[in-house]
Structure formats: C-alpha cells, structure tokens
Amino acid sequence: MQYRPGMFSEVSIRNGMKEWIESRFDRCDNPSIYNELPHEVKDVLDAWIFANILPGKRTSTRRSVYGLKTDFQRATGIYLYSGAFAGAMVKAGYRPMNPSNPSGRFNVITNKNGVG
C-alpha cells in the first residue's frame, strides 16, 4: 500500500491502528516496540529511513528521534511512537549517541528532498 500525508489516520482507524497505539502507550519509548508494528508500516518506515537518512560525520549533525519521527510523519502521514522509530534506526544499523537512551539522539543527516 502506498501512503500519502494524512492517509494513515483513515487507514489506522479502519485497521485498528488507533487501538494498537493506545494499547502500547506504556512502552512508547522502548525500541523493541518496532518489532510489534504491522508489517506494512515497517516496510514504509524502513524504506523511508533508507532513502532519507545518512550517517553523520560530526556531532553537529545530531538529530533527535522525536524530530526524525516528525519528519517521517510529515512525509507519510504515519504516526509512530519515538521508541518504534528508534528501533527502526537500530535495525537499519544506526547507533544512538547515548546507548542508555536509545530514543534520544542519533548522529545522522537527512536527505532534505524527502524530509519535511
């Protein structure tokens, strides 16, 4: 399924995604929640990260998970918890700057063509 901005809210209500999100609120910052995402959402998220995020070379390229997931939501219309986005980043090979806070910051740059 191809997503466009604003579409996910329609799709999520029909497919129970709203209930999925609400039922996992207590684990919203845990990166392992990525593993519980619906398959089609994981596919969109993984493809977006691959196309729009690159490793940073300096500490000045730090990006917060919250900012990155907001860029993703603007581009696709899909709302995610910070933990789910952080889990996807780790799966894609990126490492958090502070391992004790995986939903914090990553040293990455973004492809401005697909962000925002």
C-alpha positions as CSV (number, residue, x, y, z in Angstrom):
1,M,0.0,0.0,0.0
2,Q,1.3,3.5,-0.9
3,Y,0.9,6.1,1.8
4,R,0.5,9.8,1.4
5,P,0.3,12.5,4.0
6,G,-2.9,12.3,6.0
7,M,-3.8,8.9,4.8
8,F,-2.7,6.9,7.8
9,S,-5.3,8.3,10.1
10,E,-8.0,7.0,7.8
11,V,-6.3,3.6,7.4
12,S,-5.4,3.4,11.1
13,I,-9.0,3.8,12.2
14,R,-10.2,1.1,9.8
15,N,-7.5,-1.3,10.6
16,G,-7.5,-0.9,14.4
17,M,-4.2,1.0,14.4
18,K,-5.6,3.6,16.9
19,E,-6.3,0.8,19.3
20,W,-2.9,-0.7,18.6
21,I,-1.2,2.6,19.5
22,E,-3.3,3.2,22.6
23,S,-2.8,-0.4,23.9
24,R,1.0,0.1,23.9
25,F,1.3,3.6,25.4
26,D,3.2,2.3,28.4
27,R,6.0,1.1,26.1
28,C,6.1,4.1,23.7
29,D,9.8,4.8,24.3
30,N,11.0,1.2,24.1
31,P,12.7,0.5,20.8
32,S,11.6,-3.1,20.9
33,I,8.0,-1.9,20.1
34,Y,9.3,-1.6,16.5
35,N,9.0,-5.4,16.3
36,E,5.3,-5.2,17.0
37,L,4.5,-2.8,14.2
38,P,2.2,-4.1,11.4
39,H,4.3,-5.4,8.5
40,E,3.2,-2.8,6.0
41,V,4.0,0.0,8.4
42,K,7.5,-1.5,9.0
43,D,8.0,-1.7,5.2
44,V,7.2,2.0,4.8
45,L,9.3,3.1,7.7
46,D,12.4,1.0,6.7
47,A,12.2,2.3,3.1
48,W,11.9,5.9,4.3
49,I,14.9,5.6,6.6
50,F,16.9,4.0,3.8
51,A,16.0,6.8,1.4
52,N,16.3,9.8,3.7
53,I,18.8,9.3,6.5
54,L,22.6,9.1,6.2
55,P,25.3,8.7,8.8
56,G,26.6,12.0,10.2
57,K,30.3,12.8,10.4
58,R,30.3,15.4,13.2
59,T,28.5,15.8,16.5
60,S,26.8,18.9,14.9
61,T,24.7,16.5,12.8
62,R,22.9,15.1,15.9
63,R,19.1,14.6,15.3
64,S,16.6,13.7,17.9
65,V,14.4,10.7,17.4
66,Y,11.4,12.9,18.0
67,G,12.5,15.3,15.2
68,L,13.2,12.4,12.8
69,K,9.8,10.7,13.5
70,T,8.1,14.0,13.0
71,D,9.8,14.3,9.6
72,F,8.6,10.8,8.8
73,Q,5.1,11.6,9.8
74,R,5.0,14.8,7.7
75,A,6.2,12.8,4.7
76,T,4.0,9.7,5.1
77,G,1.1,10.6,7.4
78,I,2.0,7.7,9.6
79,Y,2.2,8.4,13.4
80,L,4.7,6.4,15.4
81,Y,6.0,6.3,18.9
82,S,9.6,7.5,19.4
83,G,10.5,4.0,20.5
84,A,9.3,2.4,17.3
85,F,11.3,4.9,15.2
86,A,14.4,4.4,17.4
87,G,14.0,0.6,16.9
88,A,13.9,1.0,13.2
89,M,17.0,3.2,13.3
90,V,18.9,0.5,15.2
91,K,17.6,-2.2,12.8
92,A,18.9,0.0,9.9
93,G,22.4,0.0,11.5
94,Y,22.4,3.3,13.3
95,R,23.5,3.5,16.9
96,P,22.1,6.0,19.4
97,M,24.6,8.6,20.7
98,N,23.8,7.5,24.3
99,P,23.2,3.8,24.4
100,S,21.3,4.2,27.7
101,N,18.8,6.4,25.9
102,P,18.0,4.8,22.5
103,S,15.1,7.1,22.0
104,G,17.4,10.2,22.3
105,R,19.7,11.3,19.5
106,F,21.5,9.8,16.5
107,N,24.4,11.3,14.7
108,V,22.8,11.4,11.2
109,I,21.9,13.8,8.4
110,T,18.7,13.8,6.5
111,N,18.0,14.0,2.8
112,K,16.1,17.2,2.5
113,N,14.3,16.0,-0.6
114,G,12.2,13.5,1.3
115,V,12.0,15.3,4.7
116,G,9.6,17.9,5.9
